[in-house]
Amino acid sequence: MKYQAIAITYQLECLLKKARKESFACIFLSAGCSDSRGDISIMAGFGIAEQFFDLSDVPQCPANPVMGYLGYDYKNQIEPSLKTDQPQLVEFESLKFVIPKAWVAVEKNGGVSGDESLLLDARADQNTSDGRPFTIGDVFVPKRYPPQWQSQTPKDTYLENVERIKQHIVEGDFYEMNYCIAFTAKEEIDPYDAFMVLSRKAPAPFSVFLKDGDRYLLCASPERFFGKRGDLIFSQPIKGTRPRLFDSISSELDEVQDFTVARELEKSEKDRAENIMIVDLVRNDLSKVCEVGSVQVPECCEVYSFSHVHQLISTVEGRLKPEVGLKELMHATFPMGSMTGAPKISVMQHTNQFEGFARGIYSGTVGYVWKQNMDFNVVIRALQYDSQTNALAYAVGGAITYDSVAEQEYQECLDKASAVLSIFEAN
């Protein structure tokens, strides 16, 4: 396992070197994490041979991978009753897919497809932006340390909004809302170095480094939006979070207390109820595009442990109808229920009045289509950066239900942010 981690780190180092030279780069990284339904450790593409801004134009079973993303506000094109008035934290496209000029895929069994030379080192020109040699485990330090984060929603406002959301629930407008808040800063960083550190400090099975012009997404997502293997489609929503517990002196994991917290999450009636609400929503979404009777839930409310948090995850799967392509699949399921709440349309019609920003790529998805397979993540635990303006931003959120305690929900948001913010901490 240690050898595998070293190999992945070395390969990522080489790929980020390539990304520095391209206007577009997309690197999917499992970070050595366990994913029983995933067979790819790394999928990376560089440059633009062809690009698409309409899902209808994206090739359905391409011999070479097609990579791209949808921002959360693509919802407005799916549902005419929805709109977004606020500005994005960092301005990404609403939708963009790319056939890259060069690509490579590394399978978990060691097999490599595409251009294997992308994984080979070239130390001569492998430097950081200020000329330092770029080495494995390179320490990332912003010029002003740490960034001076500004909350777009003060804590008092957040607490008041939670109570207002609960009143909407009492009135029957919806029964669960995923309510998000954002933090911003102005800071020059090296996004390549930063992603190296993020992948080491907060490894996650659906991590993504995305570069689109001057805009960057550094994502350590634990959540799969959906995967497709042949005609099998599966989604793995997350609802339910607890922080990992570390000794305050040694910083080592407190295994006894950490185990207790994980078991508490597993038995939490509130968290299980939130998770099952979204499972029901996902089942309904998939039933629109799957064969009758094929949708099932092979895994419900299982605890998965990541570097900074425990998560409650379920799996919903089904068999796709033959005529269903990427556009039909996205329009039936996007945005993912774990980032909206339920009922989906009703709750999204109310969300804007509480969130003072357009989510943009946050709460969206980044993924790829390759042959008969697809994999798309949920963009959470993510840092956004604009190298022209030095704008830095991240957003976090959680499910608000009638039983929610506002202070606890706010703390959960901070717990979720800890993975991304760990890159600004001393090693």
C-alpha positions as CSV (number, residue, x, y, z in Angstrom):
1,M,0.0,0.0,0.0
2,K,2.9,2.4,0.8
3,Y,4.5,1.6,-2.6
4,Q,1.2,2.3,-4.3
5,A,1.0,5.7,-2.6
6,I,4.5,6.6,-3.7
7,A,3.8,5.5,-7.3
8,I,0.6,7.6,-7.4
9,T,2.4,10.6,-6.0
10,Y,5.2,10.3,-8.5
11,Q,2.7,10.0,-11.4
12,L,0.7,13.0,-10.2
13,E,3.9,15.0,-10.0
14,C,4.6,14.3,-13.6
15,L,1.0,15.1,-14.7
16,L,0.9,18.4,-12.9
17,K,4.2,19.3,-14.7
18,K,2.3,18.7,-18.0
19,A,-0.7,20.7,-16.8
20,R,1.5,23.8,-16.3
21,K,2.0,24.0,-20.1
22,E,-1.6,23.6,-21.2
23,S,-4.6,25.9,-21.2
24,F,-6.8,23.0,-20.2
25,A,-6.0,20.1,-17.9
26,C,-8.2,17.6,-16.1
27,I,-6.8,15.0,-13.7
28,F,-9.0,12.5,-11.9
29,L,-7.3,10.9,-8.9
30,S,-8.5,8.1,-6.6
31,A,-5.5,9.0,-4.3
32,G,-5.1,5.3,-3.4
33,C,-8.5,5.3,-1.7
34,S,-10.7,2.2,-1.7
35,D,-13.5,2.2,-4.2
36,S,-15.0,-1.2,-4.9
37,R,-16.8,0.1,-8.0
38,G,-13.9,2.0,-9.6
39,D,-11.2,0.5,-11.7
40,I,-9.3,3.7,-12.6
41,S,-6.6,5.2,-10.3
42,I,-5.8,8.1,-12.6
43,M,-7.5,9.6,-15.7
44,A,-5.8,12.7,-17.1
45,G,-6.3,14.8,-20.2
46,F,-4.4,17.9,-21.6
47,G,-5.1,20.5,-24.2
48,I,-8.2,20.8,-26.4
49,A,-8.6,18.9,-29.6
50,E,-12.4,19.6,-29.7
51,Q,-14.8,21.1,-27.2
52,F,-18.5,21.0,-26.6
53,F,-20.9,23.3,-24.8
54,D,-24.1,21.2,-25.3
55,L,-24.6,17.7,-23.9
56,S,-26.2,16.6,-27.2
57,D,-22.9,17.1,-28.9
58,V,-20.8,15.0,-26.5
59,P,-19.7,11.6,-28.0
60,Q,-21.6,8.7,-26.4
61,C,-19.1,5.8,-26.5
62,P,-15.8,7.5,-27.4
63,A,-12.7,5.4,-28.0
64,N,-10.7,8.1,-26.3
65,P,-11.9,9.8,-23.1
66,V,-14.1,12.9,-23.2
67,M,-13.7,15.0,-20.0
68,G,-15.7,17.9,-18.7
69,Y,-17.9,19.5,-16.1
70,L,-21.3,21.0,-15.3
71,G,-21.8,23.8,-12.9
72,Y,-24.6,23.7,-10.4
73,D,-26.5,26.4,-12.2
74,Y,-26.9,24.2,-15.3
75,K,-30.1,23.4,-13.4
76,N,-31.6,26.5,-14.9
77,Q,-31.4,24.9,-18.4
78,I,-33.0,21.7,-17.1
79,E,-35.9,23.3,-15.2
80,P,-37.3,26.6,-16.6
81,S,-38.8,27.7,-13.3
82,L,-35.3,28.1,-11.8
83,K,-32.9,31.0,-12.1
84,T,-29.7,32.4,-10.5
85,D,-29.2,36.1,-9.9
86,Q,-26.0,36.1,-7.9
87,P,-22.4,36.1,-9.2
88,Q,-20.2,33.0,-9.1
89,L,-17.3,32.8,-6.7
90,V,-15.0,32.0,-9.6
91,E,-16.4,32.2,-13.1
92,F,-16.4,28.8,-14.7
93,E,-18.5,27.8,-17.7
94,S,-22.0,26.4,-17.1
95,L,-21.1,23.3,-19.1
96,K,-17.9,22.3,-20.9
97,F,-16.6,19.0,-22.3
98,V,-13.3,18.4,-24.1
99,I,-11.7,15.8,-26.2
100,P,-8.1,16.3,-25.0
101,K,-5.0,16.4,-27.3
102,A,-3.2,14.0,-25.0
103,W,-4.5,11.6,-22.3
104,V,-3.5,8.7,-20.1
105,A,-5.5,6.3,-17.9
106,V,-3.9,4.2,-15.1
107,E,-6.0,1.3,-14.0
108,K,-5.9,0.0,-10.4
109,N,-4.4,-3.3,-11.7
110,G,-1.5,-1.4,-13.1
111,G,-2.6,-1.3,-16.7
112,V,-2.0,1.9,-18.7
113,S,-3.9,3.3,-21.7
114,G,-3.2,6.3,-23.8
115,D,0.1,8.2,-23.8
116,E,2.2,6.5,-21.1
117,S,5.0,9.1,-21.6
118,L,2.9,11.5,-19.7
119,L,3.7,9.5,-16.6
120,L,7.5,9.8,-17.1
121,D,9.5,12.4,-15.3
122,A,11.5,15.2,-17.0
123,R,13.4,16.8,-14.2
124,A,15.1,19.4,-16.3
125,D,12.1,21.7,-16.7
126,Q,10.0,20.4,-13.7
127,N,10.0,23.6,-11.6
128,T,7.5,25.5,-9.5
129,S,6.3,28.9,-10.7
130,D,9.1,30.7,-8.9
131,G,11.8,28.4,-10.3
132,R,12.3,26.0,-7.4
133,P,12.6,22.3,-8.2
134,F,9.2,20.7,-8.0
135,T,9.6,17.6,-5.8
136,I,7.3,15.0,-4.2
137,G,5.8,16.4,-1.1
138,D,6.8,19.9,-1.9
139,V,5.6,22.2,0.8
140,F,3.0,24.7,-0.4
141,V,3.0,28.1,1.4
142,P,1.0,31.1,0.1
143,K,2.7,34.5,0.2
144,R,0.5,35.7,3.1
145,Y,0.1,32.8,5.4
146,P,-2.7,31.9,5.9
147,P,-5.2,33.5,3.6
148,Q,-7.5,36.0,5.3
149,W,-10.8,34.3,4.6
150,Q,-14.0,36.4,4.6
151,S,-17.3,34.7,5.2
152,Q,-20.1,35.6,2.7
153,T,-22.6,34.6,5.4
154,P,-21.8,35.7,9.0
155,K,-22.5,33.0,11.6
156,D,-25.4,35.0,13.1
157,T,-27.0,35.2,9.7
158,Y,-26.5,31.5,9.1
159,L,-28.1,30.6,12.4
160,E,-31.1,32.8,11.6
161,N,-31.4,31.3,8.1
162,V,-31.5,27.8,9.5
163,E,-34.5,28.8,11.6
164,R,-36.2,30.4,8.6
165,I,-35.6,27.2,6.6
166,K,-37.1,25.1,9.3
167,Q,-40.2,27.3,9.2
168,H,-40.5,26.6,5.5
169,I,-40.4,22.9,6.4
170,V,-43.2,23.4,8.9
171,E,-45.2,25.1,6.2
172,G,-44.8,22.2,3.9
173,D,-42.7,23.9,1.2
174,F,-40.0,21.2,1.3
175,Y,-38.7,18.7,3.8
176,E,-34.9,19.0,3.5
177,M,-32.7,21.8,2.1
178,N,-28.9,21.5,1.4
179,Y,-27.9,25.0,2.6
180,C,-24.5,26.3,1.6
181,I,-22.2,29.1,2.7
182,A,-19.0,30.5,1.1
183,F,-15.7,31.9,2.1
184,T,-13.4,34.1,-0.1
185,A,-10.0,35.6,0.0
186,K,-7.5,37.4,-2.3
187,E,-4.2,35.4,-2.4
188,E,-1.7,34.4,-5.0
189,I,-1.0,30.7,-4.8
190,D,0.6,28.0,-6.9
191,P,-2.4,25.7,-7.7
192,Y,-0.2,22.8,-8.8
193,D,1.8,22.7,-5.6
194,A,-1.4,23.2,-3.6
195,F,-3.1,20.2,-5.3
196,M,0.0,18.0,-4.5
197,V,-0.4,18.9,-0.8
198,L,-4.2,18.5,-0.9
199,S,-3.8,15.0,-2.4
200,R,-1.4,14.1,0.4
201,K,-3.2,15.6,3.3
202,A,-6.8,14.9,2.3
203,P,-6.8,11.9,-0.1
204,A,-10.2,11.2,-1.5
205,P,-11.6,8.7,-4.1
206,F,-13.0,11.3,-6.5
207,S,-10.3,14.0,-6.3
208,V,-9.9,16.3,-9.3
209,F,-7.4,18.9,-10.5
210,L,-9.1,21.1,-13.2
211,K,-7.5,23.9,-15.1
212,D,-9.6,25.9,-17.6
213,G,-7.7,28.9,-18.7
214,D,-7.0,31.0,-15.6
215,R,-9.5,29.1,-13.5
216,Y,-8.6,26.2,-11.3
217,L,-10.5,23.7,-9.2
218,L,-8.7,21.7,-6.5
219,C,-11.2,19.1,-5.3
220,A,-10.9,16.4,-2.7
221,S,-14.3,14.9,-3.1
222,P,-15.4,11.7,-1.3
223,E,-18.7,11.5,-3.3
224,R,-19.5,9.9,-6.6
225,F,-22.5,11.5,-8.4
226,F,-22.8,8.5,-10.7
227,G,-20.8,5.8,-12.4
228,K,-21.7,3.8,-15.5
229,R,-20.3,0.4,-16.5
230,G,-22.0,-0.8,-19.6
231,D,-25.7,-0.5,-18.9
232,L,-25.3,-0.5,-15.1
233,I,-25.7,3.0,-13.6
234,F,-25.1,3.6,-9.9
235,S,-25.1,6.7,-7.6
236,Q,-23.6,7.0,-4.1
237,P,-25.1,9.9,-2.2
238,I,-23.6,11.2,1.0
239,K,-25.6,12.5,3.9
240,G,-24.2,12.4,7.4
241,T,-20.8,13.7,8.6
242,R,-18.7,13.5,11.7
243,P,-15.1,14.7,12.2
244,R,-12.2,12.3,12.7
245,L,-10.8,12.6,16.2
246,F,-7.1,13.2,16.7
247,D,-5.1,13.6,19.9
248,S,-4.6,17.3,20.7
249,I,-0.9,16.7,21.7
250,S,0.5,14.1,19.4
251,S,-1.9,14.8,16.5
252,E,-2.2,11.1,16.0
253,L,-5.6,9.5,15.4
254,D,-7.4,8.7,18.7
255,E,-8.6,5.3,17.6
256,V,-10.9,4.6,20.5
257,Q,-12.7,8.0,20.4
258,D,-12.7,8.0,16.6
259,F,-14.4,4.5,16.5
260,T,-17.0,5.7,19.0
261,V,-17.8,8.7,16.8
262,A,-18.1,6.5,13.7
263,R,-20.5,4.2,15.5
264,E,-22.6,7.1,16.7
265,L,-22.9,8.4,13.1
266,E,-24.0,4.9,12.0
267,K,-26.8,4.8,14.6
268,S,-27.9,8.5,14.4
269,E,-31.6,8.5,13.5
270,K,-31.3,12.1,12.3
271,D,-28.5,11.4,9.9
272,R,-30.0,8.1,8.7
273,A,-33.3,9.9,8.0
274,E,-31.5,12.6,6.0
275,N,-29.6,10.0,4.0
276,I,-32.7,7.9,3.3
277,M,-34.6,11.0,2.1
278,I,-31.9,11.5,-0.6
279,V,-31.8,7.8,-1.4
280,D,-35.5,7.9,-2.2
281,L,-34.9,11.0,-4.4
282,V,-32.1,9.3,-6.3
283,R,-34.3,6.2,-6.7
284,N,-36.9,8.4,-8.3
285,D,-34.4,10.1,-10.5
286,L,-32.9,6.9,-11.8
287,S,-36.3,5.3,-12.4
288,K,-36.8,7.9,-15.1
289,V,-34.0,6.4,-17.2
290,C,-33.7,2.8,-16.0
291,E,-35.5,-0.3,-17.0
292,V,-38.7,-0.9,-15.0
293,G,-38.0,-2.8,-11.8
294,S,-34.2,-2.6,-12.1
295,V,-33.6,0.2,-9.5
296,Q,-32.4,-1.1,-6.2
297,V,-30.4,-0.1,-3.1
298,P,-27.6,-2.6,-2.4
299,E,-26.0,-0.4,0.3
300,C,-27.9,1.9,2.7
301,C,-26.3,4.2,5.3
302,E,-22.8,2.7,5.5
303,V,-20.0,4.5,7.3
304,Y,-17.0,5.4,5.2
305,S,-13.9,7.0,6.8
306,F,-11.8,9.6,5.1
307,S,-8.8,11.7,6.2
308,H,-10.8,14.3,8.1
309,V,-14.3,13.1,8.4
310,H,-16.6,10.0,8.6
311,Q,-19.4,9.9,6.1
312,L,-22.7,8.1,5.8
313,I,-23.0,6.7,2.2
314,S,-25.6,4.8,0.3
315,T,-25.6,3.2,-3.1
316,V,-28.5,3.2,-5.6
317,E,-28.2,1.3,-8.9
318,G,-30.2,0.3,-12.0
319,R,-30.1,-0.8,-15.6
320,L,-30.2,2.0,-18.1
321,K,-32.7,1.9,-21.0
322,P,-30.9,1.5,-24.3
323,E,-31.9,4.9,-25.7
324,V,-30.5,6.9,-22.7
325,G,-27.4,9.0,-23.4
326,L,-25.4,11.5,-21.4
327,K,-27.9,14.3,-21.9
328,E,-30.9,12.2,-20.9
329,L,-29.1,10.9,-17.8
330,M,-27.9,14.3,-16.7
331,H,-31.3,15.9,-17.2
332,A,-33.0,13.2,-15.1
333,T,-30.5,13.3,-12.2
334,F,-28.8,16.7,-12.1
335,P,-28.2,18.4,-9.7
336,M,-27.5,15.5,-7.4
337,G,-30.1,15.2,-4.6
338,S,-27.4,15.3,-1.9
339,M,-26.7,19.0,-2.9
340,T,-30.3,20.1,-3.3
341,G,-32.5,18.6,-0.7
342,A,-36.0,17.3,-1.4
343,P,-38.3,17.6,-3.2
344,K,-35.7,18.7,-5.6
345,I,-37.5,21.3,-7.7
346,S,-39.4,22.8,-4.8
347,V,-36.4,23.2,-2.6
348,M,-34.2,24.7,-5.4
349,Q,-36.9,27.4,-5.9
350,H,-36.3,28.6,-2.3
351,T,-32.5,28.1,-2.0
352,N,-31.4,31.4,-3.7
353,Q,-33.1,33.5,-0.9
354,F,-30.7,32.1,1.7
355,E,-27.4,31.8,-0.3
356,G,-25.8,35.0,-1.4
357,F,-23.7,33.5,-4.2
358,A,-24.1,31.4,-7.3
359,R,-22.7,28.0,-6.5
360,G,-21.1,27.7,-10.0
361,I,-18.9,24.7,-10.2
362,Y,-19.4,24.0,-6.5
363,S,-22.2,21.4,-6.2
364,G,-21.7,20.6,-9.8
365,T,-19.8,17.7,-11.3
366,V,-16.6,16.8,-13.1
367,G,-16.3,13.6,-14.9
368,Y,-15.4,11.6,-18.0
369,V,-17.0,9.4,-20.7
370,W,-14.9,6.6,-22.1
371,K,-16.1,3.7,-24.2
372,Q,-19.2,2.4,-22.5
373,N,-18.2,3.8,-19.1
374,M,-18.7,7.1,-17.3
375,D,-17.7,8.4,-13.9
376,F,-18.7,11.8,-12.4
377,N,-18.0,13.2,-8.9
378,V,-19.8,15.7,-6.8
379,V,-17.8,18.9,-6.5
380,I,-17.4,19.3,-2.7
381,R,-14.4,19.8,-0.5
382,A,-13.1,22.1,-3.2
383,L,-10.9,25.2,-3.5
384,Q,-11.6,27.5,-6.5
385,Y,-8.9,29.9,-7.8
386,D,-8.6,32.5,-10.5
387,S,-4.9,33.2,-11.3
388,Q,-5.7,36.5,-13.0
389,T,-7.5,38.1,-10.0
390,N,-6.0,35.9,-7.3
391,A,-9.6,35.2,-6.1
392,L,-9.7,32.2,-3.8
393,A,-13.0,30.6,-2.7
394,Y,-14.5,27.5,-1.1
395,A,-18.0,26.6,-0.1
396,V,-19.5,24.1,2.3
397,G,-23.0,23.1,3.2
398,G,-25.3,20.6,4.9
399,A,-28.8,19.2,5.0
400,I,-31.3,21.2,7.1
401,T,-34.3,19.3,8.3
402,Y,-36.9,20.0,11.0
403,D,-34.7,18.4,13.6
404,S,-31.6,20.4,12.7
405,V,-29.8,22.3,15.5
406,A,-28.3,25.5,13.9
407,E,-25.1,25.5,16.0
408,Q,-24.4,21.9,15.1
409,E,-25.1,22.4,11.4
410,Y,-22.6,25.4,11.4
411,Q,-20.0,23.2,13.1
412,E,-20.5,20.5,10.5
413,C,-19.8,23.0,7.8
414,L,-16.5,23.9,9.4
415,D,-15.6,20.2,9.8
416,K,-16.2,19.7,6.1
417,A,-14.0,22.7,5.3
418,S,-11.1,21.3,7.3
419,A,-9.9,19.0,4.4
420,V,-9.4,21.8,2.0
421,L,-8.0,24.2,4.5
422,S,-5.4,21.7,5.6
423,I,-3.2,22.7,2.6
424,F,-2.6,26.0,4.3
425,E,-1.5,24.4,7.6
426,A,2.1,23.8,8.5
427,N,3.3,20.3,7.7
